[in-house]
């Protein structure tokens, strides 16, 4: 809060300096009008005007009361000097009235900007205003046109004092409002942090209670290996049913009625493989037999081998389309996966880089099947998969 008060005072001081220098400049221009003042009056007025300008400049830097006093003394002296030296039968001329009005209304009213920040300075403000008005009245008492400088002095002093008072009162109110908003933000943040801490404590309490209840339910022994193996077997059978297109029906939470998976239709599972690779950007064209019955273990190995072949096409062939032809006879089901990709030379590929082909062959041989690979550079690749019915 102290910093904003300092910034407010600096703003008022700079405004006072600019306002006072503007009034002094206007008075100087009026003094230099030919024929407006006598030479002796001009010679005595210029040093006083220089003192007035110096006081206004120093007031803009520090705002001390000594500079306020210098401005008032030098300005009132200029007003009285011009007014008394110009008193004649016809009264003051226009130049003299302009000088008195410029000094009283412009140059001296600037002190009101720095005299509204405290009660003690407000008292000085009223005294300065009274002294300025009295000097104008004293300087124009013998003139018939004294109304213009007096009204100008009263209106400018009143306007500047109101503006200065508004600035001095607005800044603390704005800072109080900002501080209120800051306190509200801190309160909201504290409430949010408290709510997050409560939720974390609730989760910790829940986990602790759940762990304690689990420990009590198992009498401190834990889950037996046999129960874990049984659960793993049930999960494996459930995953197989889901992969083969089955629809397990839940009886209750965690317990499913598994359909028998001794034989499955090859057509329904091939469609799922086609859709899966289609989502990955590989278009698969199917040809040949649409419906073939295979035992579940043979079907698993066949589909996994077929998926590995299509994945190899998607990654390495450099094309976005593959053809799969399914044929069968009385004893064997064959799948021929063909692509028109880059191909490769089988004789130029080392044994460690044929791990993919070896894994496919090993998987099929486990169920009595076989796999053969044909490829040449620039002519694509063909893989023939065979499994028994």
C-alpha positions in Angstrom: 0.0 0.0 0.0 2.9 2.4 0.7 4.2 2.0 -2.8 0.9 3.0 -4.4 0.8 6.1 -2.2 4.2 7.1 -3.4 3.2 6.5 -7.0 0.1 8.7 -6.4 2.1 11.5 -4.9 4.6 11.4 -7.8 1.8 11.6 -10.3 0.3 14.6 -8.5 3.7 16.3 -8.4 4.4 15.8 -12.1 0.9 17.1 -12.9 1.5 20.2 -10.7 4.8 20.9 -12.5 3.3 20.6 -16.0 0.3 22.8 -15.0 2.4 25.4 -13.3 4.9 25.6 -16.2 2.1 26.0 -18.7 0.7 29.0 -16.7 4.1 30.5 -16.4 4.8 30.2 -20.1 1.5 31.9 -20.9 2.3 34.7 -18.5 5.8 35.1 -20.1 4.3 35.3 -23.6 1.9 38.0 -22.4 4.8 40.0 -20.8 6.7 40.0 -24.1 3.8 41.6 -26.0 5.1 45.0 -27.2 3.6 47.9 -25.3 2.0 45.7 -22.7 4.3 46.5 -19.8 6.8 49.2 -19.1 10.4 48.4 -19.4 11.0 48.8 -15.6 8.0 46.6 -14.7 9.2 43.9 -17.1 12.7 44.1 -15.7 11.5 43.6 -12.2 8.9 40.9 -13.1 11.2 38.6 -15.1 13.4 37.6 -12.1 10.3 36.9 -10.0 8.9 34.8 -12.8 12.2 32.8 -13.0 11.9 32.1 -9.3 8.3 31.0 -9.9 9.4 28.6 -12.6 12.3 27.2 -10.5 9.8 26.6 -7.6 7.5 24.8 -10.0 10.3 22.5 -11.3 11.5 21.7 -7.8 7.9 21.0 -6.7 7.6 18.4 -9.3 10.7 16.6 -7.9 10.1 16.6 -4.2 6.7 18.2 -3.4 8.0 19.8 -0.2 6.2 22.7 1.4 9.2 25.1 0.9 8.7 25.0 -2.9 5.0 25.6 -2.4 5.9 28.7 -0.3 8.4 29.9 -3.0 5.7 29.5 -5.7 3.1 31.4 -3.8 5.5 34.3 -2.7 7.0 34.8 -6.2 3.7 34.5 -8.0 1.8 36.9 -5.7 4.7 39.3 -6.0 4.4 39.3 -9.8 0.6 39.9 -9.5 1.0 42.8 -7.2 3.9 44.3 -9.2 2.0 44.2 -12.5 -1.2 45.3 -10.9 0.2 48.3 -9.0 2.5 49.5 -11.7 -0.2 49.4 -14.2 -2.9 51.2 -12.3 -4.0 54.3 -14.1 -7.1 56.3 -14.8 -8.2 54.0 -17.5 -7.5 50.9 -15.5 -5.4 47.8 -16.5 -4.9 47.0 -20.2 -5.6 43.6 -21.7 -2.0 42.4 -21.4 -1.8 43.2 -17.7 -5.1 41.4 -17.1 -3.8 38.4 -19.0 -0.6 38.4 -17.0 -2.5 38.6 -13.7 -5.0 35.9 -14.8 -2.2 33.6 -16.1 -0.2 33.8 -12.9 -3.1 33.5 -10.5 -5.1 30.9 -12.3 -2.4 28.9 -14.1 0.9 29.2 -12.3 -0.3 29.4 -8.7 -3.2 26.9 -8.9 -0.7 24.1 -9.5 0.0 23.9 -5.8 -3.5 22.5 -5.2 -2.5 19.2 -6.8 0.0 18.5 -4.0 -2.0 20.0 -1.1 -4.9 17.5 -1.1 -3.2 14.4 0.3 -3.5 15.2 4.0 -5.5 17.3 6.4 -2.6 19.6 7.3 -2.0 20.3 3.6 -5.7 21.0 3.1 -5.4 23.9 5.5 -2.4 25.2 3.6 -4.5 24.9 0.4 -7.3 27.1 1.8 -4.7 29.7 2.9 -3.0 29.6 -0.5 -6.3 30.1 -2.3 -7.3 32.9 0.0 -3.9 34.7 -0.5 -4.2 34.3 -4.3 -7.7 35.7 -4.5 -6.7 38.6 -2.1 -3.7 39.4 -4.3 -5.9 39.5 -7.5 -8.4 41.8 -5.7 -5.6 44.1 -4.5 -4.0 44.2 -8.0 -7.2 45.0 -9.8 -9.0 47.2 -7.2 -8.8 50.3 -9.4 -9.7 48.6 -12.6 -13.2 48.3 -14.1 -12.3 44.9 -15.7 -11.3 43.1 -12.5 -14.1 40.5 -12.9 -12.3 38.5 -15.6 -9.1 37.7 -13.7 -11.1 37.0 -10.6 -13.5 34.6 -12.2 -10.7 32.9 -14.1 -8.8 32.4 -10.8 -11.8 31.1 -9.0 -12.9 28.6 -11.7 -9.4 27.2 -12.4 -8.5 26.8 -8.7 -11.8 25.0 -8.1 -11.4 22.7 -11.1 -7.8 21.8 -10.3 -8.6 21.2 -6.6 -11.5 18.9 -7.5 -9.4 16.9 -9.9 -6.6 16.6 -7.4 -9.0 15.5 -4.6 -10.6 12.9 -6.9 -7.2 11.4 -7.8 -6.0 11.4 -4.2 -9.2 9.6 -3.0 -9.6 7.2 -6.0 -6.2 5.5 -5.7 -6.6 4.2 -2.1 -10.1 3.0 -3.0 -8.8 1.1 -6.0 -6.0 -0.4 -4.0 -8.5 -1.5 -1.3 -10.7 -3.1 -4.0 -7.7 -4.9 -5.4 -6.7 -6.1 -2.0 -10.2 -7.4 -1.4 -10.1 -9.3 -4.7 -6.7 -10.7 -3.7 -8.0 -11.9 -0.4 -11.0 -13.5 -2.0 -8.7 -15.3 -4.5 -6.5 -16.6 -1.7 -9.6 -17.8 0.2 -10.9 -19.7 -2.8 -7.5 -21.2 -3.4 -7.2 -22.2 0.2 -10.6 -23.9 0.0 -9.7 -25.7 -3.2 -6.4 -27.0 -1.6 -8.4 -28.0 1.5 -10.9 -29.9 -0.6 -8.2 -31.7 -2.5 -6.4 -32.7 0.7 -9.7 -34.0 2.1 -10.2 -36.1 -1.0 -6.7 -37.4 -0.8 -7.2 -38.3 2.8 -10.5 -40.1 2.0 -8.8 -42.1 -0.7 -6.0 -43.1 1.6 -8.5 -44.1 4.3 -10.5 -46.1 1.8 -7.3 -47.9 0.6 -6.2 -48.6 4.2 -9.6 -50.0 5.2 -9.8 -52.1 2.1 -6.4 -53.5 2.7 -7.2 -54.2 6.3 -10.5 -56.0 5.3 -8.7 -58.0 2.7 -6.0 -59.0 5.2 -8.8 -60.1 7.7 -10.7 -62.0 5.0 -7.7 -64.1 4.2 -6.6 -64.5 7.8 -3.2 -63.0 7.0 -2.4 -65.8 4.5 -3.3 -64.2 1.2 -4.6 -65.8 -2.0 -3.5 -69.4 -2.5 -1.6 -70.3 -5.7 -4.3 -72.7 -6.7 -6.9 -70.0 -6.6 -4.7 -67.7 -8.7 -4.1 -70.5 -11.3 -7.9 -71.2 -11.5 -8.7 -67.5 -11.9 -6.0 -67.2 -14.6 -7.5 -70.2 -16.5 -11.0 -68.7 -16.4 -9.6 -65.4 -17.7 -7.8 -67.1 -20.5 -11.0 -69.0 -21.5 -13.0 -65.8 -21.4 -10.4 -64.0 -23.6 -10.5 -66.9 -26.1 -14.3 -66.7 -26.4 -14.1 -62.9 -27.0 -11.4 -63.4 -29.6 -13.4 -66.1 -31.4 -16.5 -64.0 -31.5 -18.3 -65.7 -28.6 -20.8 -63.9 -26.3 -20.2 -64.9 -22.7 -23.2 -64.3 -20.5 -22.5 -62.9 -17.0 -24.4 -64.6 -14.2 -23.1 -62.2 -11.6 -20.1 -60.0 -11.1 -16.9 -61.8 -12.2 -18.7 -65.1 -13.1 -19.5 -65.9 -16.8 -21.2 -68.7 -18.6 -18.6 -69.7 -21.2 -19.8 -71.2 -24.5 -18.1 -74.4 -25.7 -15.2 -73.6 -28.1 -14.4 -76.9 -29.5 -15.2 -75.8 -33.1 -15.7 -72.3 -34.6 -16.6 -70.9 -38.0 -13.6 -69.6 -39.8 -15.6 -67.1 -41.8 -16.8 -65.0 -38.8 -13.2 -64.8 -37.4 -11.7 -63.8 -40.8 -14.0 -60.9 -41.0 -12.8 -59.6 -37.6 -9.2 -59.9 -38.9 -10.1 -58.0 -42.0 -11.8 -55.2 -40.1 -8.8 -54.9 -37.6 -6.3 -54.4 -40.4 -8.7 -52.1 -42.3 -8.6 -49.8 -39.3 -4.8 -49.8 -39.4 -4.8 -48.8 -43.1 -4.3 -52.2 -44.8 -7.1 -53.2 -47.3 -7.4 -57.0 -47.4 -9.3 -58.7 -50.2 -10.6 -62.2 -49.4 -11.0 -64.9 -51.9 -12.0 -68.6 -51.9 -14.0 -70.4 -49.2 -16.2 -68.4 -47.0 -17.1 -70.8 -44.2 -14.8 -73.5 -42.9 -15.0 -75.3 -39.5 -11.8 -75.8 -37.5 -11.1 -76.9 -34.0 -10.5 -74.1 -31.6 -6.8 -74.7 -31.0 -6.1 -75.1 -34.8 -8.2 -71.9 -35.5 -6.2 -70.0 -32.9 -2.8 -70.9 -34.5 -4.1 -70.3 -38.0 -5.5 -66.9 -37.2 -2.4 -65.8 -35.3 -0.2 -66.9 -38.2 -2.4 -65.1 -40.7 -2.3 -61.9 -38.6 1.4 -62.0 -38.5 1.6 -62.3 -42.2 -0.7 -59.4 -42.7 1.2 -57.3 -40.2 4.4 -58.1 -42.1 2.8 -56.8 -45.3 1.6 -53.6 -43.5 5.0 -52.8 -42.1 7.5 -54.0 -44.7 5.9 -54.5 -48.1 5.3 -50.8 -48.9 1.8 -51.3 -50.2 -1.6 -50.7 -48.7 -3.4 -53.8 -50.1 -3.0 -57.6 -49.7 -4.9 -60.6 -51.1 -5.9 -63.6 -49.0 -7.1 -66.7 -50.7 -8.7 -69.4 -48.6 -9.0 -73.0 -50.0 -9.8 -76.3 -48.4 -10.1 -80.0 -49.2 -11.0 -83.0 -47.2 -7.9 -82.8 -44.9 -6.4 -79.3 -45.2 -7.2 -75.7 -45.1 -4.8 -73.4 -46.9 -4.4 -69.6 -46.9 -2.3 -67.8 -49.4 -1.3 -64.2 -48.5 0.0 -62.3 -51.5 1.2 -58.7 -51.9 2.7 -56.7 -54.7 5.3 -55.0 -52.5 9.0 -54.6 -52.7 9.8 -58.3 -52.0 13.2 -59.6 -51.1 15.8 -62.2 -51.9 15.5 -65.2 -49.6 19.1 -66.3 -50.2 20.4 -62.9 -49.2 18.5 -62.7 -45.8 20.4 -64.0 -42.8 18.8 -66.6 -40.5 18.4 -64.1 -37.6 16.3 -61.8 -39.7 13.8 -64.7 -40.6 12.5 -64.8 -37.0 9.1 -63.8 -38.2 8.9 -66.8 -40.7 10.2 -69.2 -38.1 7.6 -68.1 -35.5 4.8 -68.6 -38.0 6.1 -72.1 -39.0 6.6 -73.1 -35.4 3.1 -72.0 -34.4 1.5 -74.0 -37.3 3.6 -77.1 -36.7 2.3 -77.2 -33.1 -1.1 -78.1 -34.5 0.2 -80.2 -37.5 0.4 -77.4 -40.1 3.1 -75.8 -42.2 4.1 -72.5 -43.8 6.0 -71.7 -47.0 7.4 -68.4 -48.2 8.0 -67.2 -51.7 9.5 -63.8 -52.6 11.7 -62.0 -55.1 12.9 -58.4 -55.2 10.3 -56.1 -56.9 7.8 -58.9 -57.4 6.1 -59.0 -53.9 5.8 -61.8 -51.4 3.6 -64.9 -51.1 3.1 -66.9 -47.9 1.2 -70.2 -48.0 -0.3 -71.4 -44.6 -1.6 -74.9 -44.2 -3.5 -76.4 -41.2 -5.3 -79.7 -40.9 -9.1 -79.8 -40.5 
